[in-house]
Amino acid sequence: MRTRLRRRGGLVDEPDYALVGVVRIPETEKSPARAIGRRVLWALTALFVCSIVVYIDRSGYIDAKEGEMTYVDALYYSAVTLSTTGYGDITPITESARLVNIIFITPLRVLFLIVLIGTTLEVLTERSRQAIKIQNWRNRVRNHTIVIGYGTKGRTAVDAVIADGGKPAEIVVVDKDQIALDSAGAHGLVTVRGDATKSDVLRLAGVQHAAAIVVAANRDDTAVLATLTAREINPNAKIVAAINESENTHLMRQSGANSVVVSSETAGRLLGIATITPSVVEIVEDLLSPEEGYAIAEREVEPAETGGSPAHTKDLVLGVVRAGKLYRVGDEEVEAIEAGDRLLYVRQGGPA
């Protein structure tokens, strides 16, 4: 019975350590010098504490030189003890020699231990750290954006989201191509490896808690099935999908997509316009690049604008969204702005 339940639940019911390699949380960039410096500081602290303890109890130690044990002797003893050097047939017997041993020889031993033991422990604990990060991420991920497919369309969509103020850590990329996922991870994005048409993969990406889903698959049939699966899990998320053929637009709509972009036809129209009026294409590109120039944005209606015409606002308004439906400026339905409307307008480039 347990085996059957595990098969039904899929990846969602797997323990966090089993998801290492499937889900990858971006690592925070750390300075190598800072990491090594922190380890050296801990080593020196341990050495100091040990020397104090030895010096306080110095009457319980016997020195080979048969003299009273000084703090330098205690420090020397601590150094050779913590570094696991031990005692050999050559032993410094003067304070100056022991001081040299402490200042020059022991740091070299500590550096060796840092490189050898520290690196080994880091490799051994990497899987555990990733499992803990995955667990924490799954517990807190909410209202994020999921991008299905990290090809040209997916990467461009991510760039647009980030340019418009989105945070990389709040974007999850789902793809089967490990090379694409490595590229996404290098840009600070959370990645999930798997087939986005499968519900357990989408649930692992947190689709049930997502605010927006971008479907940028290479094939239209994959895009339709991924959209249908995502909509079934999350009825409220905003789903935007890209397809290659316009004849599949109605399938995407029926599958639950809020917006459908026909990439091939859009590119073709721009190419056609460019042969006649290239400057128009430049303006369109400018409007689609929120990080500079001008951009198309959406905002709430201000109280002072209620009852007025969209054409008489402080911004260049292109359309009015009312009850989820878009009206162009000039339509009779939106001759007067109502409370609760949202305005599509042209704003100066940069995050909103």
C-alpha positions in Angstrom: 0.0 0.0 0.0 2.8 2.4 0.8 4.5 1.7 -2.5 1.2 2.5 -4.4 0.8 5.8 -2.5 4.3 6.8 -3.2 3.9 6.2 -6.9 0.7 8.2 -6.9 2.2 11.2 -5.1 5.3 11.3 -7.1 8.0 13.9 -6.5 5.8 15.9 -4.1 5.9 13.2 -1.5 9.6 12.5 -1.7 11.8 13.5 1.2 13.8 16.7 0.7 17.1 14.9 0.5 15.8 12.8 -2.5 15.0 16.1 -4.3 18.7 17.2 -4.4 19.5 17.4 -8.1 15.9 17.9 -9.1 15.3 21.2 -7.3 18.2 23.6 -7.0 18.2 26.7 -4.9 20.7 29.4 -6.0 23.7 29.8 -3.8 24.6 33.1 -2.3 27.9 34.3 -3.7 30.6 34.2 -1.1 34.1 35.6 -1.2 36.7 32.8 -1.0 39.1 35.0 1.1 36.3 35.8 3.5 35.4 32.1 3.9 39.0 31.1 4.6 39.5 34.1 6.9 36.5 32.9 9.0 38.0 29.5 9.3 41.4 30.9 10.3 39.7 33.0 12.9 37.9 30.0 14.4 41.2 28.1 14.5 43.0 31.0 16.2 40.2 31.3 18.8 40.4 27.6 19.6 44.2 27.9 19.9 43.9 30.9 22.3 41.2 29.2 24.5 43.3 26.0 24.7 46.5 27.9 25.6 44.7 29.7 28.5 43.3 26.4 29.8 46.8 24.8 29.7 48.5 27.8 31.3 46.0 27.9 34.2 46.7 24.3 34.9 50.5 24.6 34.1 51.5 22.9 37.3 50.1 19.6 35.9 52.5 19.6 33.0 56.1 18.5 32.7 58.4 20.3 30.4 61.3 18.6 28.8 63.7 21.4 29.6 62.8 20.9 33.3 61.9 24.5 33.9 58.8 26.4 34.9 56.2 26.4 32.2 55.5 29.8 30.7 52.6 31.0 28.6 54.7 30.6 25.5 55.2 27.0 26.5 51.4 26.6 26.9 50.8 28.2 23.6 53.3 26.0 21.9 51.8 22.9 23.5 48.3 24.0 22.3 49.5 24.6 18.8 51.2 21.2 18.3 48.2 19.5 20.0 45.5 21.1 18.0 47.3 20.6 14.7 47.7 16.9 15.6 51.5 17.3 15.1 52.4 15.3 18.2 56.0 14.9 19.5 59.1 13.7 17.5 62.8 13.3 18.0 63.3 17.0 17.2 61.6 19.2 19.8 62.2 23.0 20.2 63.4 23.6 23.7 64.0 27.3 23.8 61.3 29.9 23.9 62.6 31.6 20.8 62.5 28.4 18.8 59.0 27.6 20.1 57.9 31.1 19.3 59.1 30.7 15.7 57.3 27.4 15.6 54.1 29.1 16.7 54.3 32.1 14.4 55.5 30.3 11.2 55.1 26.6 11.3 51.7 26.2 13.0 49.9 28.6 10.6 51.2 26.5 7.7 49.8 23.4 9.4 46.5 25.2 10.0 46.3 26.3 6.4 46.8 22.7 5.3 44.1 21.5 7.6 41.7 24.2 6.3 42.3 23.2 2.7 42.2 19.5 3.4 39.5 19.0 6.1 37.5 22.1 5.3 37.1 21.3 1.6 36.3 17.6 2.4 33.6 18.6 5.0 32.1 21.1 2.5 31.7 18.4 -0.1 30.3 15.9 2.4 27.8 18.4 3.8 26.7 19.9 0.4 23.8 17.4 0.0 22.6 18.1 3.5 22.7 21.8 3.1 20.8 21.6 -0.2 18.2 19.4 1.4 17.7 22.0 4.2 17.5 24.8 1.7 14.9 22.9 -0.4 12.8 22.3 2.7 12.9 25.9 3.7 12.1 27.1 0.2 9.1 24.7 -0.1 7.7 26.0 3.2 7.9 29.7 2.3 7.4 29.9 -1.5 4.3 32.0 -2.3 3.1 34.3 -5.0 6.1 33.6 -7.2 6.5 33.3 -11.0 7.0 30.0 -12.8 8.6 29.9 -16.2 8.1 26.7 -18.1 10.9 26.3 -20.7 14.2 28.3 -20.6 14.9 28.6 -24.3 15.0 31.9 -26.1 11.4 32.8 -25.2 11.8 31.8 -21.5 15.1 33.7 -21.0 13.6 36.8 -22.6 10.5 36.5 -20.4 12.7 36.2 -17.3 14.7 39.3 -18.3 11.5 41.3 -18.8 10.1 40.2 -15.3 13.4 41.2 -13.6 13.7 44.4 -15.5 10.1 45.3 -14.4 11.1 44.8 -10.7 10.9 41.1 -10.2 13.4 39.3 -7.9 15.4 36.4 -9.4 14.9 34.4 -6.2 11.1 34.6 -6.7 11.3 33.0 -10.2 11.2 29.3 -10.7 12.3 27.7 -14.0 11.0 24.3 -15.0 12.9 22.5 -17.8 14.2 19.0 -18.7 17.4 20.4 -20.2 20.2 20.4 -17.5 22.3 22.9 -19.5 19.4 25.3 -19.6 18.8 24.9 -15.9 22.5 25.5 -15.1 22.2 28.7 -17.1 19.1 29.7 -15.1 20.8 28.8 -11.8 23.8 30.9 -12.7 21.5 33.9 -12.9 20.1 33.3 -9.4 16.9 31.5 -10.4 15.4 28.5 -8.6 15.3 25.5 -10.9 13.2 22.3 -11.1 14.3 19.6 -13.5 11.4 17.6 -15.0 8.6 17.4 -17.5 6.2 20.4 -16.9 3.3 18.5 -18.3 3.3 16.3 -15.2 1.4 17.5 -12.2 3.9 16.3 -9.6 6.7 18.3 -11.3 4.6 21.5 -11.3 3.5 20.9 -7.7 7.2 20.6 -6.8 7.7 24.0 -8.4 5.0 25.4 -6.2 2.4 26.0 -9.0 -0.4 25.7 -6.4 0.9 28.9 -4.8 2.2 30.8 -7.9 0.9 34.2 -8.8 1.9 33.9 -12.5 2.9 31.2 -14.9 4.8 31.7 -18.1 4.5 28.9 -20.6 7.4 29.2 -23.1 7.7 25.6 -24.3 9.2 24.9 -27.8 6.2 22.8 -28.9 2.6 23.9 -29.0 1.3 20.5 -27.8 3.6 20.7 -24.8 2.5 24.2 -24.1 -1.2 23.2 -24.2 -0.8 20.2 -21.9 1.4 22.2 -19.5 -1.2 25.0 -19.4 -4.0 22.6 -18.8 -2.1 20.9 -16.0 -1.2 24.2 -14.3 -4.7 25.5 -14.6 -6.1 22.4 -13.0 -3.8 22.8 -10.0 -4.1 26.6 -9.7 -7.4 28.1 -10.9 -6.4 31.6 -9.9 -2.9 32.0 -11.3 -2.3 34.3 -14.3 -1.1 32.1 -17.1 0.6 33.6 -20.1 1.5 31.2 -23.0 3.5 31.5 -26.2 2.7 29.3 -29.2 4.1 29.0 -32.7 0.9 28.5 -34.7 -2.2 30.8 -34.5 -4.5 27.9 -35.1 -3.7 26.6 -31.6 -4.8 29.8 -29.9 -8.3 28.6 -29.1 -6.7 25.4 -27.6 -4.6 27.5 -25.3 -7.6 29.6 -24.3 -9.7 26.5 -23.6 -6.8 25.1 -21.6 -6.9 28.1 -19.2 -4.4 30.6 -20.6 -5.3 34.2 -19.8 -3.1 35.6 -22.6 -1.7 33.9 -25.7 1.2 35.2 -27.8 1.7 33.8 -31.3 5.5 34.2 -31.5 5.9 33.4 -35.2 3.1 35.8 -36.4 4.3 38.6 -34.0 7.8 38.3 -35.4 6.5 38.2 -38.9 4.4 41.4 -38.5 7.4 43.2 -37.1 9.5 42.1 -40.0 6.9 43.3 -42.5 6.5 46.7 -40.7 10.3 47.1 -40.7 10.5 47.0 -44.5 8.2 50.1 -44.7 8.7 52.0 -41.4 11.7 50.8 -39.5 11.3 53.5 -36.8 7.9 52.0 -35.8 9.7 48.7 -35.0 12.2 50.6 -32.9 9.4 52.2 -30.9 7.7 48.8 -30.4 11.0 47.4 -29.2 11.4 50.3 -26.8 7.9 49.8 -25.4 8.7 46.1 -24.8 12.0 46.9 -23.0 11.0 48.2 -19.5 14.6 48.8 -18.4 15.1 51.8 -20.6 13.2 54.4 -22.8 9.4 54.0 -22.5 7.4 51.0 -21.4 3.7 49.8 -21.3 2.5 49.4 -17.7 -0.7 49.0 -15.7 -1.8 50.9 -12.7 -4.8 51.5 -10.5 -7.1 54.5 -11.1 -6.5 57.4 -8.8 -9.5 58.8 -6.9 -9.2 62.2 -8.7 -9.5 60.4 -12.1 -12.8 58.7 -11.4 -15.6 60.0 -13.7 -13.1 61.5 -16.1 -12.1 60.5 -19.6 -9.1 58.2 -20.1 -7.8 60.7 -22.6 -7.6 63.4 -20.0 -5.4 61.7 -17.4 -1.8 62.8 -16.7 -0.5 59.7 -18.6 -0.9 58.5 -22.1 -3.6 55.8 -21.6 -3.9 53.0 -24.2 -6.7 51.0 -22.6 -8.8 50.4 -19.6 -9.2 47.0 -17.8 -12.6 46.6 -16.3 -13.8 43.4 -14.6 -10.9 41.6 -16.3 -11.8 42.8 -19.8 -9.6 45.1 -21.9 -11.3 48.1 -23.6 -9.4 50.4 -26.0 -9.5 54.2 -25.4 -12.5 55.5 -27.4 -14.8 52.6 -26.7 -18.2 53.7 -25.4 -17.9 51.4 -22.4 -15.0 53.4 -21.0 -15.9 57.0 -21.8 -15.8 57.6 -18.1 -13.3 56.0 -15.7 -14.9 54.0 -12.8 -13.5 53.1 -9.4 -11.8 49.7 -9.6 -10.6 50.2 -13.2 -7.0 49.7 -14.1 -5.3 51.8 -16.8 -2.8 50.6 -19.4 -0.5 53.5 -20.0 3.0 54.5 -21.3 5.5 55.3 -18.6 9.1 56.1 -18.5 11.4 53.1 -18.5 12.6 51.4 -15.3 11.0 49.3 -12.7 7.4 50.4 -11.8 
